[in-house]
């Protein structure tokens, strides 16, 4: 059977109250007032039935050195050790992934380079001493945002043969957090040509 390809028009997106991005934002909010938080603090602010995943998330933060335990098993609390704006992504070997920081660095460059940039310039400017943004990573992110209508192409070839100059559209500069590639789960009825029920999407880190 051939695969269906459909174009969706999304009028609104409502973030759900669970997952790493949400829980990290809650931790940052709580620790602005006091350095300590508990499992119950996060669980009470979340949608129900995600306790197992919350526990896994906290264990990953602990082994990666972002939080530390306090108290005993009865009165367990956590202290935020490493504070940062973007959500930590912990790999299978219990280290912090640099994927999120690479996106953040590229987005920062796009926002400040109002005169435009090439893929090569983006890769160089977004790289730091400890984070290297490969040219292909910069290229794929530019293509993603261009397809979404966030980047415009100006004067292709001016800075070299075949080198497009990308410019972040003014309306796309909505804030400090970088746009993310998402993957969605949905039910599609080909008889009606419609998506049935809710569409759930999560960040695609592939």
N, C-alpha and C positions, 0 to 999 in steps of 0.2 A: 504494500500500500504506500503511495507517495506521501511524503511529509507535507503537512499544512504549514504555510507561512502566512501570518496575518499581521496587519498593521493596527496597532492599538492607539486610541486617543485617550490619554489619561487626563481627566479634568482635575483630579485632586489626589493627593497621597497623604495618608494618615500614618505617622510612625506608631508602631506598637510599643507597648510599655514592657519590653523585655529585650534581651540580647546585649552583646558586649557594648555597642555604641550607647545604648540607653543607660545601662548600669554604670558605665564609666562616667557619664554626665551626672548621674545622681551622686556618685562618690565625690566628684568635684564640687557639686553644690553643697553637700553636707559638710565637707571638710573646709569650706570657707569660714564656717562659724566655729567649728571644733575639730581637732585633729583625728578624732576617733569615730568610727562607724561600726555598725553591726550587720550581721546577716539579716536580722529582722528589719532594719532600716530599709534595705534594698528590696527585700521580699514584700514589705508592706506597700512600697511604691510601684510594684510591678503588677502586670496582669497575672491571674492565677495559673497554677499548674506548671511553673517553670523553675521550681526549687532545685531540681537536679542539675539543670544547666547553669543556674546561678552559682551553685556550689563548685562546679567545674571551673567556671570563670574565675572565682576567687582563688582557687588552688593554683591556676595558671599565673595569676598576678603575683601570688606569693612566691612561687618557685622562680619567677623572673625578677623578683626583687622590687616590685612596685608597692606591695603592701607587706605588713608584718603582723603576726598574731599577738594578741595580748590576752591575759587572763587564762582561765582553765576551760575545760570542755563544757562546764555548766554556764559560765559567764564569759563567753568568747566574744572578743571584739577585735577590730583591725585598725591599724594605723597606716595612713597613706605615707609611704616613704619617698616615692618619686612622683612628682606632680608634673603633668604635661597636658597640653590642650587636646592633642589627638589621641584616640583610643589605642592602647597597646594591642598589638596583634602578636600572640605567642605561637611560635612554631612547634612542631612535634618534638624537637630536641630541646624544648623549654627555653628558647631564646626569643628575643623580641624580633619580629619581622620588620624589615625596613620598608616594606611596601607602602604603608600608610604615610611614612615620612617622605618618601619619594614623590608621592602624589601631592603632599602638602608643599614641598619645595617647588615643584613645577607650577602649581597653582599660584604660589607667591610670585614667581617670576612672571607669569602671564598677567597678573593684576598690575604689576608695576611697570612692565615694558609696554607702555601705551603706543610706542612707535612700531611695535610688532616684533616678531622673532621668527627665526627659522628653527627647524627641528634640531640642528646642530647647536645653535645658540641656546636653545632651551635646555638641552642635555648638559652643556657646560655650565651654564649659570645656575642650574638646579643642583649640581653636584657640590659636595663639601668634602672636607678631609676624610670623614668617616662614612659618607653616603655617596655612592656613585650612581648616577642616573645614566643608563646605557642609551645609546642613540635610538635603538629599536623601542625601548620603553617610552621615550619621549615621542617617537613617531606614532606609536599606537594610541597614546593618550591624546595627541593632537587630532588624529583621525576620529577617535571616539567623540571628542567635543565638537569637531567640525560637523559630523553627521547629526549631532544633536542640535546644531544651529547656534552653539555658543561661541565658536570661533569663525571668523571670516577670513578669506584668503585675499590678500592684497598684492598687486604687482608681482605675480609669479615670475620667478627667474631673475629678478633684479639683482639679487645677491649671489648669483651663480646659476648655471644652467640647471633647470629642473628643481631649484630650491624655492619652494613656496614660502611666502611671508605670511604668518598667521597673526591675527589681531583679535584680542578678546573683545567681543561686542560690549558696549556700555551697559546694556540691559542684562548681560550675563554676569556682571560683576556684583553679585548679590551678597557677598560676605566672605569671611576668612576661610571657611571650610571648603575643601576641594570637591567638585562633583565626582560621583562614584559610579562605576559600572555596576549594574544590578542584574540579577537573574531572577526570573519570576516563575511561579507555579500557578497554573490556572486550569480550568476545565473549559474546553471549547466545543460548542455544538455546531457541527458543520451543516446541519439541516436548517438551522436558523441563522447561521453566520454570526453567532454571538458568543461572547464569553459568559459562562454561567457562574454565579457566585462571586466571592471575593478573589482578588488577585493578590497573592502574597509574594513579595520580592525581598531578596536579601543581597548584601554586597557580594559581588563576584570577585574573588581574590585570585583567580587563575590567571 
